[in-house]
Amino acid sequence: MRTAGAPTWMLMSLVGAVLHVPARADDGNAFVASTAEACDRDDHHHPAVNWQLVHEDRFYLQSPPGSLTGAYRTQGMATDGHRWFFSWQYGLEIADNHFKSILRNSSIEPPLGITPGIPANLLAQGLNHIGDIDYHDGIIYASLDTTAGYTNGHVALYSAADLSYTGVTYPLTGAPSNPNHDVASWVAVDGLHNRGYGKEYQLGNTINVYRLSNWTFDHALTLDMALERIQGAKVHGEWLYMSSDNSTHSIYRANLHTGHVEELFRLPTPAGKLEVEGIGLRGENEDALDIYVEMVVDPDNSGDDLSNTDIHVSLFHYRGHGRDL
C-alpha cells in the first residue's frame, strides 16, 4: 500500500483514529494465461508452465455483520503449510486451512478505535504500516514502514505461535541507487540459503538481497525487466514470485540466479476500485505449485464506507503445472 490506510479508500474513517496501544476472476471461472491474452509479452518472458484459476474466496467486511473480516487481510499473507497468516496495516492474523480466523494481535473498533499489533516503541518511530509478510522456522517476518513518506523501512519479527512481537526489528537499507525510499512494501525469506529479499516500489530492475541473520544489505540482483508496484513476494526453488498492482495486475517471477523475469498471468479485473496486495505459495510436489493472491475490491467505489456490504478481499487461487516450476 502506498497510502495511509489499509487501504485508505477502505479504512479512511479510521485515519486519525485513537490508537489503543497495549502496555507491552470477476466470476471465478477458469483462466489460463497465454501469449494471446498478454499480447505485449514475448516468448522470452513467457514460462513453460500453464496456470489456471482454481477458486476465488471472498472475505467481506460485513459478513458476518460487523466482523470486518476482510479488513484484517488487506496487506499480505504467508503459510507454514498448515495454517495461514494474514496482515493488515496495524497487525497480524492466524487462520486455519479453510481461512477461519483463529487469532489476531490487533483489532478495529469503529468508528474511531484501533488496537494495534505494532508495539508502542515502533509506533513512536513512525512505523505504522505493515505490508506483505513471510514465514520461516516459527517466525513471521513483517515488513514495516512509515506512511509519512515511506522512507523508514524495517522488518519486525513476530512469533507464529501467538503473534507476539519477539522484540527484534531490523532496519532495511536498499541498493545504493535507492537506499531508503519505499523499500519495505514486503519482505520475502529464503531460509535454505539464509537470505531475505525486498524491492523498491517504484519502477526499477533490481531486487535487494539481504543477509537473513540481521537483514543487512548484501547485494542487488539485476533483473532483465523493470518492474513496479510490487506488493508481495515469496521464494519457491530458484524463483521469486511477485504480485503487482500495476495496470495489468500481473503476477511475475524472477530467477534468483540469472535475474530473468517472466510474467505468469494477469488477475481478473472486477468492476469497481481495485488494489492487488500480497501473495502466498504452496507447493507439495515438483510439478505443481499453488499461488494465492489478494485483491481488495470496492465494487461500488464507496471509499471509506466500512458498513458497505459489498467491499471484500478476493483471494485468487491459481495452480501451475509444467516443467521449470
Beta strands, then each sheet from edge to edge (+ up, - down):
strand 1: 18-19
strand 2: 49-60
strand 3: 76-79
strand 4: 84-88
strand 5: 91-95
strand 6: 101-104
strand 7: 107-109
strand 8: 113-115
strand 9: 129-136
strand 10: 139-145
strand 11: 154-159
strand 12: 165-171
strand 13: 188-190
strand 14: 195-198
strand 15: 204-211
strand 16: 217-227
strand 17: 230-236
strand 18: 239-244
strand 19: 250-255
strand 20: 261-266
strand 21: 273-285
strand 22: 288-298
strand 23: 312-322
sheet 1: 1+ 8+ 7-
sheet 2: 2+ 23- 22+ 21-
sheet 3: 3+ 4- 5+ 6-
sheet 4: 9+ 10- 11+ 12-
sheet 5: 13+ 14- 15+ 16-
sheet 6: 17+ 18- 19+ 20-
end
